Amino acid sequence: MPSGLIALFDDVATIAKIAASSVDDVGAAVGKAGSKAAGVVIDDTAVTPRYVTGFTPDRELPIIGKIAVGSLKNKVVILVAALALSALLPQLITPLLMLGGAYLSFEGAEKIIEKLLGDHHDEETLLQADTPEELEARQVSGAIRTDFILSAEIMVIALAQLTEFNFWMRAGALAAVGVIITIAVYGAVGLIVKLDDIGLHLAERGRTGIAHFGRALVKVVPHMLSGLGIIGTVAMLWVGGGILLHGLEDLGIMTALPHLVHNLAEAGAHAIGAAEGAVSWFLNALGGAIIGLFVGGIILLVVRQFTKHPEQFVVD
């Protein structure tokens, strides 16, 4: 009996070691996959705050909570679809990824055109809501639709980094990436949109240094939110264009274009000489943004030819 018990303990210890090794492997896979999706995560974080603009402070966090729940549901659907594609039709992953990149490019180009032409069609659509509840529902719905594209990009980019792992390891890593990124993104968004309230609270503390900091925070937050809107638009173009370039290279189509962007970025970084890695990254991102703006602009022109708002091209 003692020897049998010792043997059982040995088996348990072996299983524990295997489980620990698997956890380490999943952790490594999560880190590898998550780092490659960083650009889309930045995009997601920068884009989301605009969906709570104009609501009373007591509704900001509940709205973000609804969007976060919708984001998790998106990722569950995408997780199942991505795993099925990787097992059955892996050749479709890159084209679908490029389709999402084209959509992000379209959205980024649309935001720029709307800003340049003073187009307020989106705001007019929201003003058609009859009640605050309907307006909130429209904003949440719009945010979840945009999140679906961003979540799909995150999950497929992550999946592309996990080809050496088995099916269950990929599933575990993707599930972990989805949960961690959702918590990180919407936790950060929740903090960002409440910074002004935090500043007001601190400002009430008399003439202390903390109160001065609170008043400064109240003044800075609106500018920071505007800056995030710009970053979100640029990130849409940079991420979308970058995905399109990588897709062309992977598919062996028009490979001269991604090679040209990469070579120009490397040459520019080498010419500057300092911080070559950071400069190369920036120039590659800039090249991706230019491609994204070009592709998104073409898609926008085509789409608006088939919409009922041709007056959007007329400057007020």
KELUMPA-523968 format. One record per residue (C-alpha): residue number from 1; residue in one letter; z, y, x. Coordinates in nm, 3 decimals. Layout:
// KELUMPA-523968
{NUM, A, {Z, Y, X}}
...
// end
This chain:
// KELUMPA-523968
{1, M, {0.000, 0.000, 0.000}}
{2, P, {0.083, 0.259, 0.273}}
{3, S, {-0.242, 0.184, 0.452}}
{4, G, {-0.428, 0.222, 0.123}}
{5, L, {-0.256, 0.556, 0.062}}
{6, I, {-0.345, 0.674, 0.413}}
{7, A, {-0.706, 0.569, 0.356}}
{8, L, {-0.707, 0.767, 0.030}}
{9, F, {-0.572, 1.071, 0.214}}
{10, D, {-0.846, 1.027, 0.474}}
{11, D, {-1.109, 1.019, 0.200}}
{12, V, {-0.962, 1.331, 0.038}}
{13, A, {-0.957, 1.507, 0.374}}
{14, T, {-1.321, 1.411, 0.434}}
{15, I, {-1.422, 1.539, 0.091}}
{16, A, {-1.228, 1.861, 0.155}}
{17, K, {-1.411, 1.911, 0.485}}
{18, I, {-1.747, 1.856, 0.315}}
{19, A, {-1.651, 2.099, 0.039}}
{20, A, {-1.535, 2.359, 0.292}}
{21, S, {-1.859, 2.317, 0.484}}
{22, S, {-2.056, 2.363, 0.161}}
{23, V, {-1.858, 2.678, 0.079}}
{24, D, {-1.936, 2.813, 0.427}}
{25, D, {-2.303, 2.728, 0.381}}
{26, V, {-2.311, 2.900, 0.041}}
{27, G, {-2.133, 3.200, 0.191}}
{28, A, {-2.391, 3.223, 0.468}}
{29, A, {-2.672, 3.184, 0.215}}
{30, V, {-2.521, 3.458, -0.005}}
{31, G, {-2.499, 3.694, 0.291}}
{32, K, {-2.855, 3.623, 0.399}}
{33, A, {-2.996, 3.655, 0.049}}
{34, G, {-2.793, 3.962, -0.046}}
{35, S, {-2.887, 4.158, 0.266}}
{36, K, {-3.258, 4.118, 0.193}}
{37, A, {-3.208, 4.255, -0.159}}
{38, A, {-3.017, 4.563, -0.036}}
{39, G, {-3.303, 4.802, -0.114}}
{40, V, {-3.316, 4.701, -0.480}}
{41, V, {-2.935, 4.720, -0.501}}
{42, I, {-2.949, 5.081, -0.382}}
{43, D, {-3.217, 5.146, -0.643}}
{44, D, {-3.006, 4.989, -0.919}}
{45, T, {-2.696, 5.189, -0.821}}
{46, A, {-2.887, 5.518, -0.802}}
{47, V, {-3.078, 5.471, -1.128}}
{48, T, {-2.796, 5.366, -1.364}}
{49, P, {-2.579, 5.685, -1.379}}
{50, R, {-2.852, 5.872, -1.569}}
{51, Y, {-2.798, 5.644, -1.868}}
{52, V, {-2.450, 5.788, -1.935}}
{53, T, {-2.546, 6.154, -1.886}}
{54, G, {-2.459, 6.365, -2.189}}
{55, F, {-2.201, 6.129, -2.339}}
{56, T, {-1.833, 6.215, -2.381}}
{57, P, {-1.608, 6.091, -2.099}}
{58, D, {-1.442, 5.829, -2.321}}
{59, R, {-1.779, 5.657, -2.376}}
{60, E, {-1.897, 5.647, -2.013}}
{61, L, {-1.713, 5.336, -1.896}}
{62, P, {-1.774, 5.139, -2.221}}
{63, I, {-2.148, 5.210, -2.186}}
{64, I, {-2.146, 5.097, -1.824}}
{65, G, {-1.954, 4.787, -1.932}}
{66, K, {-2.222, 4.704, -2.191}}
{67, I, {-2.496, 4.751, -1.932}}
{68, A, {-2.309, 4.532, -1.684}}
{69, V, {-2.274, 4.252, -1.942}}
{70, G, {-2.645, 4.284, -2.019}}
{71, S, {-2.717, 4.270, -1.646}}
{72, L, {-2.523, 3.945, -1.610}}
{73, K, {-2.716, 3.796, -1.903}}
{74, N, {-3.039, 3.909, -1.738}}
{75, K, {-2.942, 3.736, -1.416}}
{76, V, {-2.856, 3.409, -1.593}}
{77, V, {-3.203, 3.401, -1.754}}
{78, I, {-3.368, 3.496, -1.424}}
{79, L, {-3.160, 3.240, -1.230}}
{80, V, {-3.282, 2.955, -1.451}}
{81, A, {-3.642, 3.080, -1.443}}
{82, A, {-3.638, 3.139, -1.066}}
{83, L, {-3.498, 2.793, -0.990}}
{84, A, {-3.751, 2.631, -1.222}}
{85, L, {-4.035, 2.822, -1.054}}
{86, S, {-3.913, 2.734, -0.706}}
{87, A, {-3.909, 2.367, -0.801}}
{88, L, {-4.227, 2.348, -1.011}}
{89, L, {-4.455, 2.644, -0.931}}
{90, P, {-4.336, 2.811, -0.609}}
{91, Q, {-4.679, 2.967, -0.560}}
{92, L, {-4.612, 3.199, -0.857}}
{93, I, {-4.302, 3.358, -0.705}}
{94, T, {-4.485, 3.609, -0.485}}
{95, P, {-4.730, 3.726, -0.757}}
{96, L, {-4.442, 3.771, -1.003}}
{97, L, {-4.246, 3.959, -0.740}}
{98, M, {-4.547, 4.186, -0.687}}
{99, L, {-4.575, 4.240, -1.062}}
{100, G, {-4.216, 4.365, -1.063}}
{101, G, {-4.293, 4.583, -0.761}}
{102, A, {-4.587, 4.736, -0.946}}
{103, Y, {-4.360, 4.811, -1.244}}
{104, L, {-4.103, 4.983, -1.019}}
{105, S, {-4.385, 5.185, -0.861}}
{106, F, {-4.506, 5.284, -1.208}}
{107, E, {-4.158, 5.398, -1.313}}
{108, G, {-4.111, 5.599, -0.995}}
{109, A, {-4.453, 5.766, -1.029}}
{110, E, {-4.383, 5.840, -1.395}}
{111, K, {-4.055, 6.017, -1.309}}
{112, I, {-4.233, 6.236, -1.053}}
{113, I, {-4.518, 6.326, -1.290}}
{114, E, {-4.271, 6.408, -1.567}}
{115, K, {-4.079, 6.637, -1.331}}
{116, L, {-4.391, 6.812, -1.202}}
{117, L, {-4.546, 6.863, -1.546}}
{118, G, {-4.225, 6.947, -1.729}}
{119, D, {-4.271, 6.645, -1.954}}
{120, H, {-3.962, 6.580, -2.170}}
{121, H, {-4.099, 6.292, -2.376}}
{122, D, {-3.809, 6.060, -2.288}}
{123, E, {-3.555, 6.319, -2.396}}
{124, E, {-3.746, 6.381, -2.720}}
{125, T, {-3.744, 6.009, -2.792}}
{126, L, {-3.367, 5.994, -2.745}}
{127, L, {-3.316, 6.299, -2.969}}
{128, Q, {-3.477, 6.103, -3.252}}
{129, A, {-3.157, 5.898, -3.275}}
{130, D, {-2.971, 5.985, -3.597}}
{131, T, {-2.618, 5.905, -3.479}}
{132, P, {-2.427, 5.895, -3.149}}
{133, E, {-2.401, 5.518, -3.190}}
{134, E, {-2.780, 5.485, -3.220}}
{135, L, {-2.829, 5.708, -2.915}}
{136, E, {-2.584, 5.494, -2.718}}
{137, A, {-2.761, 5.176, -2.829}}
{138, R, {-3.096, 5.319, -2.718}}
{139, Q, {-2.960, 5.418, -2.377}}
{140, V, {-2.795, 5.079, -2.324}}
{141, S, {-3.112, 4.900, -2.432}}
{142, G, {-3.325, 5.108, -2.196}}
{143, A, {-3.084, 5.052, -1.907}}
{144, I, {-3.081, 4.676, -1.963}}
{145, R, {-3.463, 4.666, -1.971}}
{146, T, {-3.482, 4.849, -1.639}}
{147, D, {-3.203, 4.628, -1.501}}
{148, F, {-3.403, 4.318, -1.596}}
{149, I, {-3.681, 4.420, -1.357}}
{150, L, {-3.435, 4.515, -1.083}}
{151, S, {-3.233, 4.197, -1.134}}
{152, A, {-3.550, 3.989, -1.121}}
{153, E, {-3.644, 4.154, -0.793}}
{154, I, {-3.296, 4.094, -0.650}}
{155, M, {-3.287, 3.729, -0.752}}
{156, V, {-3.642, 3.646, -0.641}}
{157, I, {-3.598, 3.827, -0.309}}
{158, A, {-3.274, 3.634, -0.261}}
{159, L, {-3.443, 3.307, -0.356}}
{160, A, {-3.716, 3.366, -0.098}}
{161, Q, {-3.447, 3.363, 0.174}}
{162, L, {-3.304, 3.026, 0.068}}
{163, T, {-3.597, 2.791, 0.117}}
{164, E, {-3.414, 2.576, 0.373}}
{165, F, {-3.130, 2.497, 0.131}}
{166, N, {-3.127, 2.222, -0.132}}
{167, F, {-3.153, 2.292, -0.505}}
{168, W, {-2.780, 2.308, -0.578}}
{169, M, {-2.709, 2.521, -0.274}}
{170, R, {-2.976, 2.766, -0.389}}
{171, A, {-2.832, 2.768, -0.740}}
{172, G, {-2.480, 2.834, -0.613}}
{173, A, {-2.594, 3.106, -0.374}}
{174, L, {-2.806, 3.280, -0.640}}
{175, A, {-2.522, 3.268, -0.893}}
{176, A, {-2.284, 3.418, -0.636}}
{177, V, {-2.537, 3.687, -0.541}}
{178, G, {-2.587, 3.776, -0.908}}
{179, V, {-2.214, 3.809, -0.982}}
{180, I, {-2.125, 3.992, -0.659}}
{181, I, {-2.412, 4.241, -0.686}}
{182, T, {-2.342, 4.310, -1.054}}
{183, I, {-1.975, 4.380, -0.985}}
{184, A, {-2.060, 4.594, -0.681}}
{185, V, {-2.334, 4.795, -0.853}}
{186, Y, {-2.158, 4.868, -1.180}}
{187, G, {-1.820, 4.913, -1.014}}
{188, A, {-1.979, 5.179, -0.792}}
{189, V, {-2.157, 5.335, -1.090}}
{190, G, {-1.830, 5.346, -1.287}}
{191, L, {-1.658, 5.523, -0.998}}
{192, I, {-1.945, 5.769, -0.954}}
{193, V, {-1.957, 5.878, -1.319}}
{194, K, {-1.579, 5.922, -1.334}}
{195, L, {-1.552, 6.129, -1.015}}
{196, D, {-1.558, 6.453, -1.214}}
{197, D, {-1.271, 6.333, -1.434}}
{198, I, {-1.080, 6.230, -1.122}}
{199, G, {-1.147, 6.576, -0.979}}
{200, L, {-1.019, 6.746, -1.295}}
{201, H, {-0.703, 6.536, -1.285}}
{202, L, {-0.640, 6.626, -0.920}}
{203, A, {-0.719, 6.993, -0.983}}
{204, E, {-0.425, 7.019, -1.223}}
{205, R, {-0.178, 6.969, -0.939}}
{206, G, {-0.109, 7.336, -0.870}}
{207, R, {-0.217, 7.484, -0.538}}
{208, T, {-0.177, 7.176, -0.325}}
{209, G, {-0.443, 7.043, -0.091}}
{210, I, {-0.510, 6.764, -0.340}}
{211, A, {-0.579, 7.022, -0.613}}
{212, H, {-0.827, 7.205, -0.389}}
{213, F, {-0.997, 6.873, -0.320}}
{214, G, {-1.013, 6.804, -0.695}}
{215, R, {-1.176, 7.139, -0.768}}
{216, A, {-1.427, 7.083, -0.490}}
{217, L, {-1.501, 6.740, -0.633}}
{218, V, {-1.570, 6.887, -0.978}}
{219, K, {-1.824, 7.128, -0.823}}
{220, V, {-1.991, 6.864, -0.607}}
{221, V, {-2.029, 6.581, -0.860}}
{222, P, {-2.313, 6.737, -1.071}}
{223, H, {-2.515, 6.795, -0.753}}
{224, M, {-2.439, 6.442, -0.636}}
{225, L, {-2.562, 6.297, -0.966}}
{226, S, {-2.883, 6.501, -0.938}}
{227, G, {-2.923, 6.375, -0.584}}
{228, L, {-2.874, 6.018, -0.702}}
{229, G, {-3.151, 6.068, -0.955}}
{230, I, {-3.386, 6.172, -0.676}}
{231, I, {-3.272, 5.880, -0.458}}
{232, G, {-3.328, 5.644, -0.749}}
{233, T, {-3.685, 5.766, -0.799}}
{234, V, {-3.764, 5.746, -0.427}}
{235, A, {-3.603, 5.401, -0.410}}
{236, M, {-3.823, 5.278, -0.694}}
{237, L, {-4.131, 5.379, -0.495}}
{238, W, {-3.999, 5.254, -0.161}}
{239, V, {-3.883, 4.918, -0.299}}
{240, G, {-4.187, 4.871, -0.524}}
{241, G, {-4.436, 4.964, -0.253}}
{242, G, {-4.256, 4.753, 0.005}}
{243, I, {-4.266, 4.450, -0.223}}
{244, L, {-4.639, 4.501, -0.280}}
{245, L, {-4.704, 4.524, 0.095}}
{246, H, {-4.502, 4.211, 0.170}}
{247, G, {-4.676, 4.030, -0.115}}
{248, L, {-5.021, 4.117, 0.018}}
{249, E, {-4.918, 3.985, 0.358}}
{250, D, {-4.772, 3.663, 0.216}}
{251, L, {-5.083, 3.599, 0.006}}
{252, G, {-5.319, 3.682, 0.291}}
{253, I, {-5.490, 3.955, 0.083}}
{254, M, {-5.574, 4.293, 0.235}}
{255, T, {-5.343, 4.213, 0.526}}
{256, A, {-5.482, 4.510, 0.721}}
{257, L, {-5.283, 4.747, 0.494}}
{258, P, {-4.932, 4.607, 0.554}}
{259, H, {-5.017, 4.564, 0.924}}
{260, L, {-5.129, 4.927, 0.940}}
{261, V, {-4.805, 5.054, 0.784}}
{262, H, {-4.597, 4.835, 1.016}}
{263, N, {-4.792, 4.937, 1.328}}
{264, L, {-4.774, 5.307, 1.243}}
{265, A, {-4.398, 5.277, 1.187}}
{266, E, {-4.351, 5.099, 1.521}}
{267, A, {-4.570, 5.354, 1.702}}
{268, G, {-4.382, 5.644, 1.543}}
{269, A, {-4.043, 5.498, 1.634}}
{270, H, {-4.157, 5.433, 1.991}}
{271, A, {-4.292, 5.789, 2.023}}
{272, I, {-3.961, 5.940, 1.907}}
{273, G, {-3.772, 5.713, 2.145}}
{274, A, {-3.421, 5.754, 1.998}}
{275, A, {-3.270, 5.516, 1.741}}
{276, E, {-3.596, 5.321, 1.724}}
{277, G, {-3.462, 5.065, 1.477}}
{278, A, {-3.351, 5.328, 1.224}}
{279, V, {-3.669, 5.534, 1.270}}
{280, S, {-3.888, 5.226, 1.229}}
{281, W, {-3.703, 5.132, 0.909}}
{282, F, {-3.741, 5.485, 0.772}}
{283, L, {-4.113, 5.501, 0.850}}
{284, N, {-4.171, 5.158, 0.696}}
{285, A, {-3.983, 5.275, 0.385}}
{286, L, {-4.188, 5.594, 0.379}}
{287, G, {-4.509, 5.391, 0.405}}
{288, G, {-4.389, 5.169, 0.119}}
{289, A, {-4.307, 5.478, -0.091}}
{290, I, {-4.656, 5.621, -0.034}}
{291, I, {-4.818, 5.292, -0.136}}
{292, G, {-4.583, 5.270, -0.434}}
{293, L, {-4.672, 5.623, -0.544}}
{294, F, {-5.043, 5.549, -0.513}}
{295, V, {-5.028, 5.220, -0.706}}
{296, G, {-4.780, 5.356, -0.961}}
{297, G, {-4.997, 5.664, -1.015}}
{298, I, {-5.301, 5.451, -1.089}}
{299, I, {-5.105, 5.235, -1.333}}
{300, L, {-4.965, 5.548, -1.498}}
{301, L, {-5.313, 5.693, -1.549}}
{302, V, {-5.431, 5.367, -1.707}}
{303, V, {-5.124, 5.332, -1.929}}
{304, R, {-5.142, 5.689, -2.055}}
{305, Q, {-5.504, 5.644, -2.150}}
{306, F, {-5.380, 5.395, -2.409}}
{307, T, {-5.073, 5.585, -2.534}}
{308, K, {-5.043, 5.839, -2.811}}
{309, H, {-4.915, 6.118, -2.590}}
{310, P, {-5.218, 6.267, -2.409}}
{311, E, {-5.053, 6.609, -2.436}}
{312, Q, {-4.809, 6.496, -2.167}}
{313, F, {-5.069, 6.593, -1.906}}
{314, V, {-5.071, 6.954, -2.027}}
{315, V, {-4.836, 7.194, -1.847}}
{316, D, {-4.620, 7.388, -2.092}}
// end
